[in-house]
C-alpha cells in the first residue's frame, strides 16, 4: 500500500501523544504516538525500558493513560477494558504466560472464542490454514509444547476472534534462532491474511526486515520513525540502536 493511499484513510489504530504509567506520578510513556493502517505490519523497537511493551498494554487497556488518546477505526478506545477491546477486534499476545498449559490445544483455541462460540468451525479452519501443525495436534496438552509451539497456540487463539488488529509482545523472545525465524514467518503469514499487526521486538534487525513501518522508542517517546528499510539504512539508528539490539 502506498504512503499516499494510507494517509487518506482512517487508521485502524491511532495513538496520539500518550502519557502512561503503572505507578502514580511516574510515566513510562512520555508523549508516544503511533499510526497503523489497514493491512500494515508495524514494528516497535528500542532499548530495554523504552516503553515498548507498555505501549501495547496502553492500547489494550492494561495501563492507565494519563494524557493523550487511543482510537480504533476513528473511535476513542482510551482506557477501555480488555474484554471490550477483544469484542471490538483487538487481539493481544503477551510475551509470557500466553497459553493455558493444563488445557489441550483445541481447548485453548476454544477459549479464544468464548465471546462468539457459534463461529468456531469457521475460525478453526482459518487458523489451521495458517498453522497446519495445530490442526494435527488438537488433543495435545499445551503444557507439553515447546516455547515456539506455545507461541503458535497463543497466536492461533488470538486469531479465533477474527481480530482487526493483533498486538504481539516480543513473539521471538526466548526462542532458538531457528524458532525465531519461524515466529517471524508466522507473523508475516498472519499479516498477509489481512490482519493489521503491531509487533514489539528485541530482535530489531529481523523486525525491521519484515515490517512495513517501524517506530524506535527511547525514554517513552518516538525517537525515529520510517519504513523498515529506511530505519535499517539510517546510520544514526544503526549506531544508537541496532548495534545493541538483535543481530
C-alpha positions in Angstrom: 0.0 0.0 0.0 1.4 3.4 -1.0 2.1 6.1 1.6 -0.3 8.4 -0.2 -3.1 5.9 0.0 -2.6 5.3 3.7 -2.6 8.9 4.5 -6.1 9.4 3.2 -7.7 6.6 5.2 -8.8 6.4 8.8 -6.1 4.5 10.7 -7.1 1.2 12.3 -5.1 2.2 15.4 -4.1 5.8 16.2 -2.1 6.6 19.3 -1.9 10.3 19.9 0.6 11.9 22.3 0.0 9.3 25.0 1.5 9.6 28.5 1.0 6.5 30.6 2.5 4.5 33.5 2.0 1.9 36.2 2.7 4.0 39.4 1.1 7.3 40.4 3.1 10.2 39.1 5.6 8.0 37.2 5.1 7.8 33.4 6.8 5.2 31.2 5.3 6.7 28.0 6.0 10.4 27.6 4.2 11.6 24.5 4.2 8.5 22.4 2.3 8.4 19.1 1.7 5.6 16.6 -0.4 5.1 13.4 -1.3 1.7 12.0 -3.4 1.5 8.8 -5.4 -1.5 7.5 -3.1 -4.4 6.5 0.1 -2.9 7.8 2.8 -4.7 9.8 4.2 -2.2 12.3 7.4 -2.9 14.2 8.3 -1.3 17.5 12.0 -1.5 18.6 14.1 0.3 21.2 16.4 -0.3 24.2 15.2 -2.1 27.4 13.0 0.2 29.4 12.0 2.4 26.5 8.3 1.7 26.9 7.7 -0.8 24.0 5.6 -3.3 25.9 3.9 -0.5 27.9 2.7 1.0 24.6 1.0 -2.3 23.7 -0.5 -2.6 27.2 -1.8 1.0 26.9 -3.5 0.2 23.7 -5.0 -2.9 25.3 -6.3 -1.1 28.4 -3.8 -2.6 30.8 -2.0 0.6 31.7 -3.5 3.9 32.9 -3.4 6.5 30.1 -3.0 9.9 31.8 -2.8 12.1 28.7 -3.5 11.6 25.1 -5.9 9.4 23.2 -6.0 6.0 21.5 -8.5 5.3 18.8 -9.7 2.2 16.8 -11.2 2.9 13.4 -11.7 6.5 14.5 -13.5 5.6 17.7 -11.9 6.6 21.0 -10.9 3.4 23.0 -8.7 5.1 25.6 -8.8 3.1 28.8 -11.4 0.6 27.5 -11.1 -2.7 29.3 -9.6 -5.8 27.6 -12.8 -7.8 27.2 -14.5 -4.9 25.4 -11.4 -4.4 23.2 -11.5 -8.0 22.2 -15.1 -7.7 21.2 -14.2 -4.7 19.0 -11.5 -6.6 17.2 -8.3 -6.1 19.2 -6.2 -9.2 19.9 -3.2 -9.2 22.3 -0.5 -11.9 22.7 1.7 -11.4 25.8 5.3 -12.4 25.9 4.9 -14.9 28.7 2.1 -17.0 30.2 0.3 -16.9 26.9 -1.4 -20.3 26.9 -3.4 -22.4 29.4 -1.0 -25.2 30.0 -3.5 -27.6 31.5 -5.8 -27.4 28.5 -5.4 -29.0 25.1 -4.6 -27.1 22.0 -8.2 -27.3 21.0 -9.5 -26.1 24.3 -7.0 -23.1 24.1 -8.4 -22.2 20.7 -11.9 -22.5 22.1 -11.0 -20.1 24.9 -10.3 -17.5 22.1 -13.9 -17.7 21.0 -15.6 -17.5 24.4 -17.5 -14.4 23.2 -18.7 -15.9 20.0 -18.6 -19.8 20.1 -21.0 -20.2 17.1 -18.3 -19.5 14.5 -15.8 -22.0 16.0 -15.7 -24.3 13.0 -15.2 -21.4 10.5 -12.5 -19.8 12.6 -10.7 -23.1 13.3 -10.5 -23.7 9.6 -8.9 -20.3 9.1 -6.4 -20.7 12.0 -5.3 -24.2 11.0 -5.0 -22.9 7.4 -2.2 -20.7 8.7 -0.9 -23.1 11.4 -1.4 -26.6 9.9 0.5 -28.2 12.7 -2.1 -27.2 15.2 -4.8 -29.0 13.3 -2.9 -32.3 13.6 -2.4 -32.0 17.4 -5.6 -30.6 18.7 -5.8 -33.1 21.6 -2.3 -32.5 22.9 -2.0 -30.5 26.1 -0.4 -27.1 25.7 1.8 -27.6 28.7 3.7 -30.3 26.8 4.6 -28.0 24.0 7.9 -26.2 23.3 8.2 -22.4 23.6 7.8 -21.9 19.9 4.8 -24.2 19.7 3.1 -22.4 22.6 3.6 -19.1 20.7 1.8 -20.7 17.8 -1.1 -21.7 20.0 -1.2 -18.2 21.5 -1.3 -16.6 18.1 -4.0 -19.1 17.0 -6.1 -18.4 20.0 -6.0 -14.6 19.3 -6.9 -15.2 15.7 -10.0 -17.2 16.6 -11.9 -13.9 17.3 -11.1 -12.6 13.8 -9.3 -9.5 15.0 -8.9 -6.3 13.1 -5.5 -5.7 14.8 -3.1 -8.0 16.6 -0.7 -6.8 19.2 2.3 -9.0 19.7 4.7 -8.6 22.6 8.1 -10.0 21.5 7.0 -13.1 19.7 10.6 -14.3 19.3 11.6 -13.9 22.9 13.3 -17.0 24.4 13.3 -19.0 21.2 16.2 -20.6 19.4 17.4 -18.9 16.2 15.5 -21.4 14.1 12.3 -20.9 16.1 12.8 -17.2 16.0 12.8 -17.3 12.2 9.6 -19.4 12.3 8.0 -16.9 14.6 8.7 -14.0 12.2 7.4 -16.1 9.3 4.1 -16.8 11.2 3.7 -13.1 12.0 4.2 -12.3 8.3 1.6 -15.0 7.3 -0.9 -13.6 9.7 -0.4 -10.1 8.3 -0.7 -11.4 4.7 -4.0 -13.0 5.7 -5.3 -9.4 6.2 -4.7 -8.8 9.9 -3.1 -5.5 10.9 -0.2 -6.3 13.2 1.7 -4.2 15.7 4.7 -6.0 17.0 7.2 -5.2 19.8 10.6 -6.9 19.2 14.1 -7.1 20.7 15.4 -8.7 17.5 15.4 -5.3 15.9 17.1 -6.1 12.6 14.7 -9.0 11.8 11.7 -6.9 12.9 12.7 -4.1 10.6 13.3 -6.5 7.7 9.7 -7.7 7.7 7.7 -4.6 8.9 6.1 -2.0 6.6 6.9 0.8 9.0 8.9 1.0 12.3 9.0 3.0 15.4 12.1 3.4 17.5 11.1 4.2 21.1 13.5 5.7 23.6 12.6 7.1 27.0 8.9 6.6 26.3 8.7 8.6 23.1 9.2 8.2 19.4 12.9 8.7 18.7 12.8 7.7 15.0 10.0 6.5 12.6 10.1 5.4 9.0 9.7 2.4 6.7 11.5 -0.7 8.0 14.1 -0.4 5.2 14.7 3.3 5.8 15.4 2.6 9.5 17.7 -0.2 8.7 19.6 2.1 6.3 19.7 5.1 8.8 23.3 5.5 10.1 22.0 7.1 13.3 19.6 4.3 14.0 22.3 1.7 13.3 24.8 3.4 15.6 22.5 4.1 18.5 20.2 1.1 18.4 20.9 -1.7 16.0 24.4 -2.2 17.4 22.9 -3.4 20.8 19.5 -4.8 19.6 19.3 -8.2 18.0 21.7 -9.1 15.3 
